[in-house]
């Protein structure tokens, strides 16, 4: 796995999972974002995530998509 895309309530979190994934992401984001990407703190829109995933697949990267379940603490 090279990159995980985690859908959340506020957008899609990008998580590099390999050095190939991180290097590829560095070619798509400005240098000032690289630390945040490495620390898995970057969230993009779902539309941007779809475009990013298409580019990554064309480049031969392996992607993982998943959704974060929200935790409801008031269950009745």
C-alpha positions as CSV (number, residue, x, y, z in Angstrom):
1,X,0.0,0.0,0.0
2,X,1.3,3.4,-1.0
3,X,-1.4,5.9,0.0
4,X,-4.5,5.6,2.2
5,X,-7.4,8.0,1.6
6,X,-9.6,8.1,4.7
7,X,-13.0,9.7,4.3
8,X,-14.1,11.7,7.3
9,X,-16.9,14.1,8.1
10,X,-14.7,17.1,7.2
11,X,-13.1,15.7,4.0
12,X,-10.5,13.1,2.9
13,X,-7.4,12.6,5.0
14,X,-4.3,11.7,3.0
15,X,-1.9,9.2,4.6
16,X,1.3,8.1,2.9
17,X,2.0,4.5,3.6
18,X,5.2,4.0,1.7
19,X,8.2,6.0,0.6
20,X,6.8,5.8,-2.9
21,X,3.5,7.2,-1.8
22,X,5.2,10.1,0.0
23,X,7.5,10.9,-2.9
24,X,4.6,10.9,-5.3
25,X,2.6,13.2,-3.0
26,X,5.5,15.6,-2.9
27,X,5.2,16.0,-6.6
28,X,1.6,17.0,-6.2
29,X,1.8,19.4,-3.3
30,X,3.8,22.5,-2.5
31,X,6.9,22.0,-0.3
32,X,5.3,23.9,2.6
33,X,2.8,21.0,2.9
34,X,5.3,18.1,3.0
35,X,5.6,18.0,6.8
36,X,1.8,18.0,7.2
37,X,1.5,15.2,4.7
38,X,4.1,13.2,6.4
39,X,2.3,13.7,9.7
40,X,-1.0,12.7,8.1
41,X,-2.6,16.1,8.8
42,X,-3.7,17.0,5.3
43,X,-7.5,16.9,4.5
44,X,-8.8,17.6,1.0
45,X,-12.3,17.6,-0.5
46,X,-13.8,14.4,-1.7
47,X,-13.7,15.7,-5.3
48,X,-9.9,16.5,-5.0
49,X,-9.4,13.0,-3.5
50,X,-11.0,11.3,-6.5
51,X,-8.8,13.3,-8.9
52,X,-5.7,12.6,-6.8
53,X,-6.6,8.8,-6.7
54,X,-7.0,8.7,-10.5
55,X,-3.6,10.3,-11.0
56,X,-2.0,7.9,-8.4
57,X,-3.5,4.8,-10.0
58,X,-2.2,5.9,-13.5
59,X,1.2,6.3,-11.9
60,X,1.0,2.7,-10.6
61,X,0.5,3.4,-6.9
62,X,-1.6,1.2,-4.7
63,X,-4.3,3.0,-2.8
64,X,-6.5,2.1,0.1
65,X,-9.9,3.8,0.6
66,X,-11.8,3.7,3.8
67,X,-14.4,5.7,5.8
68,X,-14.1,6.7,9.4
69,X,-17.3,5.8,11.3
70,X,-18.5,8.5,13.6
71,X,-18.8,7.6,17.2
72,X,-22.3,8.5,18.6
73,X,-22.0,8.9,22.4
74,X,-25.7,9.7,23.0
75,X,-27.5,6.5,22.0
76,X,-30.8,7.1,23.7
